[in-house]
């Protein structure tokens, strides 16, 4: 089905960013522009999801040029799910930022950069070719380079330099891969590549699969390419850390799932890495991430290492290359975006209330700020995979998929990492909420907030926690939608036909 709606989640934030610059002298107008642009994006994304679920695939051709020559925008169920979840999270984090007395209030550039970031995220999900995926990534990165160092503290600049250098290396490898792909196939349209890659030498096809997996693995924080992440994210302003941790790494996961299922499916003559390799990479990512988390004494750094370990669960589902496995991966991705973002928003509340996020400097919040304690408990238990929360349902789906395929080793790793995740969440609870502070915090604690923090910050965090609870309540319909998305991914003929034939004028 052809529709012009697909461009709106990209165009509206870009125009919003431009307007935000023009009204930069009035911070209230900037906030209004940001909330309005992101609200429109949420509404349009929901409409796109409903239509994509009804029709399977939605297509739009830029300038009326049909693919593969023209720029095709295409959304299937998986892309539509990601579009909705990302739009909702971006809106909620923007509200949180408005409520925080931080960089949003001090830097006129915050809102334009945030909207450019939002446009890049949406473009990553709706684009139908690799070059425009590269452009979308660069939009996100250009905004993130500034957002991650807002404030200009020495630790921010130091960590930001690592982030910038690694991102530039990944971008260089990405554009090099695109040049080689175009030289070998004559196209960068993903649907067209799915057919043309099958005609080239299997060894060359295998090399392209590895190159793209490395590119997107760097962006996703996949083992052994994650080393930049734990130092870079925790130093950024609270809302920026939350959106980076919860969403940006999942854009990398989305790209891995999209390219590996569409362009390098298993059984295509050896182009794919093979199920076992992806599963072992997933296992290593889980183990290294959770070990790093256990060793930390700072709430934000613990959560940052858990980004890595949780990425492993998503790649585990993909590595099975079965409908139940990929469906579990899709469910896990959307669950993790919400839960991880909520946890980092809670970390921001802890930092605001106690003057630090270091466990040795925080204590007793369950008595002095019970609202913050409750907001932490729900997503923390969900991340650890305890019933009846969404994390339990997501991990149960992965374990069930693994056992049905006979992958007992990766299932054992997933269960063990879940126990260690629970241990690290307990460490945060006993340190920040139940115990007492052992050292002085970096800043004076703020004890005057009635609900533990500014109302908008608490409301935004509460909204994400409520959404995570709703995933448990409506787990059945969400998993069924994830299963339909997985069927699309593993049977890409509909995607290919929608771009190359239905898109033609």
N, C-alpha and C positions, 0 to 999 in steps of 0.2 A: 504494500500500500504506500502510495506517495503522499507526503504531507510536508508543508513548510514549517511545522512546529519544531522540527529538530534543530533549527538554527537559533531558536529563541533562547535556550539556556546558555548559549555562548554569546550571542549578540547583546542581550540585555545587560549582563554584568559589565561588558566592555563599554557600552554607552554609559552605564552607571558610573564606571571609573572615571570617564571623561567629565561627566557632570559633577562628580565629587571633587575633581580638581578645580573646576570653575567656582564652586561654592565653598572652597576651602577656608575662606575667611569666616564662615559660620559653621561651627562644629555641629550644631543641631540639624542644619540642613544636610550635612554630610551623613549623619546617622540616618536621617529619613531616607535619603537616596539609597543607602546600603540596604536598609531593611526592605524598602519597596522593591529594589532589583532582585534581592534574594527571595522575597515572597512570591514574586512573579515566576521566578525560576522553579520554586517548589510546586506551584500550581500547575505550570506547564509540564513539569516532569511527571507529575501524577497522571495527567491526561495522557502523556506519551506511554506510560506504563500500562494503563488500561487498554489503550489501542494496540500496543505491541502484544499484550497477552491475548487479545481477540484475534489479531491478524497474523501474528508470528513475527513479521518484520516490517519496519517502517523505513522508507527511503526518501531522500531529498537530493536533487541534483543542483549544484550551484551553477547559476547562469544558464541552465537548461542543457548543459553538456552532459551526455550520458557517460557512465563509467565504461571502460577504465580510463578514458581520456580526461573526463571531467572530474571534479572533486565531488565525490559521493559521500553523503552523510547517511549512516544506516544505524538503526537501533533494533536489536532483538531483545528477548526477555531479559537476558543477563545484563546487557547495557542499560536497559530501562530501569532495572532494579537498582543498579549502581547509581544511576542518575538521580533517582528519588532519594535514596539514603544520603548521598553526598550533599544534595541541595538542602535537605532538612538539617543535617549536621552543620553545614556552613551557616545557615540562618541562626541556629541556636547559639553557636559559638560567637557570632557577631553580637548577639544580644548580651552574652556574657562579657564580651570585651567592652561594650558600652557601659556596663555596670561597674567595671573595674577601674580604679584610679591608677591607671598605668599608661602605657604607650599610646593607647587609643586617644587619650585626652591630651597628650603632650605632642604628638607627631601628626601633622596635617597629612602626611603621606600614608597613614595606616589604612584608611578606607579605600582609596584608589588601588593600593597594592593588594588589598584583600579581595577586591572585586576582580582584579586581573587574575589572581590565583583561582578564584571561583570559575572564571571563564575558561582557564586552562584545564581545570578538572573536568568540566562539562564537555569540552572539546575532545578530551581523551576518550570519553565514552561514546561519542556520536560519530567520530571520524571513521571512514571506511578504507583509508590508505595509510601506509606507514610513514610517509613524509609528513602528512598533517598530524599524525601522532607525535612525530618529532617536534613539530611546531607547537603543539599543545603542551608537551613536556617543557619546552623552552619558555613558554608563557608562565607556567608554574614556577620554573626555576628562577626566572628573572625577578619575579615578585618575591620568591622565598629568600633570595640572596639578601634582600633588604630587610624583610620581616624578621629573619632569624638574628639579625644584629641590631635591631631597634633598641636603643638605649646606649649602645656604644661602650659597654663595660669591657674591660680587658678579656675576661673569660669568654664573653660573647664573640668578640672579634677573633680570638684564637680558635674557638670551636667553629666559628663561621668560615674561617679560612679553610679548614679541613673539609667542611661541607662543600664549599665552592670548588675547590680543587678536584675532589672526587666527582662532583656533578659534571664538571667540564670534561674530565676523562671519560665518563660514561656517555656524554653527549658526542664527544669526538668518535668514540667507538660506534655509537648509534649511526651517525651520519656516514661513517666509513662502511658500515654494514649495508646501509641503504644504497650507496654507490655500487658496491659489489653485487647486491641483489639486482639492481637495475641493469648492470652490465651482463649478468647471467640470464635474466629473464625478460628484460625490456619493459618492466612494470613495477610499481610499488603499491598498486591496489591490492589489498589483502585477499579479496575474493578472486581476482585474476591470478594472484600468486599461488593460490591453493591449487590451481590447475597446472600452471607453468612449472612449478617446482617439481611436480611429479615427473616431468619430462627430462630433467637434468640428471647428471651423474649422482647416484646415491651418496657418495662420499662428500661431494660438494654440498648437497642438501643437508647432510649431517653437520657440516661445518657452519652453515647458516643458522641451523637450529641452536647450536652451541653459542654462537656469537650473540644472537638475540636473547638467549637465556641469560647470558652474562650481563648484557645491557640492562635488562629489566630486573635481573637479580640484584644488581647494585642499587637500583631505585627502591626495590622491595625490602632490602636488608636480608637477603638470602645468604646462608653459609656458602663459602667463606668470605662473602663480600659485604659483611655487615659492620665492619670495624669502625666506620665513620659515625654510625648512628648514635650509640650511647652517649658520646661526648657532645654531639651537635644539638640534639633536640632539647635536653633539659635546661640549657642556658638561655633559650629564647624566652620572650615574654609569654606569660601563662596561656592566653588564648591561641597564640601562634604555635606553641608546643602542642597543645591539644589537637589542633587541626592537622598539624604535621604528623603527629603520632597516630591519630585515629584514621586519617584519610589518605595522606599522600603516599604512604607505603602501600596502601591497597590499590592505588592506581597502578603501581608496578606489578602487583599480583594480578590485577585485571589484564594487563598487557601480556603477562606470561600465559595465563589461561587462554586468552583469545588467540595468540599466535600459535601456541603448541597444539591446540585442538583444531584450529582452522588450517594452518599451513603445514604442520608437521605431525599429523595424526599417526598413531601406532599402526603398524601393518602396511606402511607405504613404501616398503622396500628398504627400511633401515634408516630413514631420515631422523626418526625420533631417538632421543637418548635411550629410550627403553624405560619400562616401568620401574625396574629395580634401582636404576641410578637416581631417578627423581625421588623415589621413596627413601633412599639412603641420604640424599641431600636434605630431605625433609626431616629425617631423624636427627641428623647432625645439627640442623638449625634449631630444633626443639631443645636438644641437650645443651648446646653451648649457650643459648639464650637464657635458659632457666638457671644454669650454674652461675652465669654472670649476675643474674638478679639476686640470687641468694647471698652473694658476696658483698652487696652494696649496703650502705647505711643512710642513703638518701632516698626519699620516697619517689622523686622524679626519676632517679637513675634506676631504681628497681623496676618501675613501670616501663622505662625505656628499653631495658634488656628483655622485658616480657613482650615487647613488640616483636623482637626477633624470634623468640620461642613460639609465639602464636602464628607467625608466618609459616612455620614448619607444618602446623596442622593443615593449613590451606593447601600447601604443596603436596601434602600427604594425600588429600582427596583427589587432586589432579593426577598424581602419579599412578593411581589405580586405573584411570581411563575407563571407568564404568559409569553408568548413569547414576547409581547410588553414591559412588565416590565423589563424582563431580558435583552432584546435587548437595552433598554434605559440605563440600568446599564452598559452594556459593552461599549456603546458609551460614557457614562459619564466617565468611568475609563480612556479610552484612551485620551479623551479630557483633563481630569484633570492632567494626567501625564505631558503633554506638557505645559499646561497653568501654573500650579503650579511651575514647574521647571523654566519656563521663568520668573515668578515673583521673584523667589529667585535669579536668575541671575541678574535681574534688581536691587534687593536689594543690591547685591554685588557691582554693579556699583555705586549705591548711596553711599555706605560706602566708596568705593575707592575715589570717587570724593569729597564728603563732609567731610570725616573723621569720620562719624558716621552714624548709621541708626536710631537713636533716633529722633523722629519728632520734638521735641523741639530744637534740635541742628542743624537741616537741614532746608533750605528754599530757595526759589527763583530758583530752578533748572530748571524750565520751561524757564527761561531767560538765565541762565548761561550754561545749558546743555540740550537744547531742544531735542536732540536725545534720551537721557535717559527718558525724559518725554514722548515722543512718544512710546518708547518701553514699558513703564509701562502702558500707557493708554489702549492699545489693550488687553493684557491679563487680566487687571483689570476689564474692562467692560465685558469681556467674563466670568470671574469668577462670576461676579454679575448677569450674565444671561441676558444681554441686547442684543437686535437684532442689527445687523445680525450675531453676533459672535457665535462661536461654543457652548459656555455655554448656550446661549438662546435655541439653538436647542436641546441640551441635556436635559435641564430642561423642555422644552416643551414636549419632548417625555415622560419624567417621569410623568408630570402632565396629559398628555393625557392617559397614562396607568392607573394612579390612578383614574381618573374620569370614565374611561370605566369599572373599577372594582367596582366603588362605594366607594372608599376609600377617602372620601372628607376631613376627618380630617388630614390625612398625607399630602394631597395636600395643604391644608391651611397652615400647618406648613412649607412646602417647599417654598411656595410663600412668606410667612412672613420672613423666613430666607434669601431669596433672596434679599428682601428690606434692611434688616439689613446688608447684605454683601455689597450692594451698598453703604450704609452709611459708612461702615468702609473703603471702597476703596476711597470714597470721603474724609474721614479723612486723609488718607495718601496723597492724592493729595493736599489738602489745606495746610497740614503741611510741606511736603517735597518739593513740586514743586511750589506751588502758594504763600504760606505765606513767612514769614521771620523768621530766627533763633532767638530763645529767650535765648539760652544758648550756651556756647562755646562747639565745638565738642571735642571728645577724642583726635583726631589727627588733624594736620594741613590740611586744604583742598588742593586738587590738582587741579589747574586751568589751567594747561598747555596742557591737552589732548584735541585735536581738536574735537573729537567726544564724549567727555564726559568720556572716558576711553580708555585703551589700545585697539588697533584695533582688536585683536583676541577675547577679551572679548565682545566687541560690536558686532562683526560679529557672534559669537556663539549665543548671545542673539537674534539678528536679525533673525537668522535662525529658532530658536524655535518660535518666534512670527510669522514668515512667515508660518510655518507649522500649527500653530493654525488657521491662516486665511484660509489656504487651507482646513481645516476641514469644514469651512463654505461653501466654494466654491463647494467642492465635498461631501457635507453632504448626498446627496441621496445615492450614491454608498456605502459610509462608513456605513450608517445606514442599508442598505440592507445586507451588510456583517455582521454587528452586529446582524441582525435578523436571519441570517443563523446560526451564532454562538449560539444564544439563542435557536434555535430549536434543535441544537446538545445537548446543556446542559440539556434541559428539556425532551429530548428523548434519554437517554444515551445508548440505546441498541446497536447502532453502535459503540460507544466507547468500550463497554464491549466486543462485538464480535471481534473488531479489536485487542484487547489485548489478549484475551483468545483463539481465533481461527485463525484469519488471521496471527497472530504473530508466530504461530507454524511452525516449519520448515517442 
